[in-house]
Amino acid sequence: MTEEQSVTAGWRTVGMCGDGELFDLAGLNPWEYDWDSQSERIVVAHPYYPAQRHDVGVWVIRAPDRVVRFAAGEMSNGAWAFFLPVYP
């Protein structure tokens, strides 16, 4: 991914964690659920190195009490970043 590429508007960084590590994504731990692909990709800035751009997938978790749409990608070996849509 080139560093000059524009970040996809309408998404905010939630944070990063290790693969399988406890993480709060809109009140859910994403590792406890199946992720359904939305066949969509967005470009995000690395949370710790904002000049870096990464192409990540958009997913949905269907929990018993809610549906959470998010983007996630592995920024480096075992290090995942999560993003949520920004709603008006």
Steps between C-alpha positions, in 0.01 A plus 500: 500500500638841412538762768347769277162324473207679664331359807137397445274763661237409757701264722664550839775303668395297804842354582735206463553166670680174456337212316237352735571750779204640697377814322195726534338562162172683563451293815590167338820297497533436124695178552194338662286532183498400135578788264283521188682662207325793335711458183618858549846641565607837632832682540600598854797664669702281735398602856863539618664600170243726332708553185456129421190396304338157522225337298264321742176306475155606622319248718179449700455320830146382571480473879175396673425861603655705216670514164840669484650612169874559516824487308805307611837402368827349608747791507796274566547139606228438761422870560143592404343845464126562525289783356135600536285706267437861596129569506354852503 
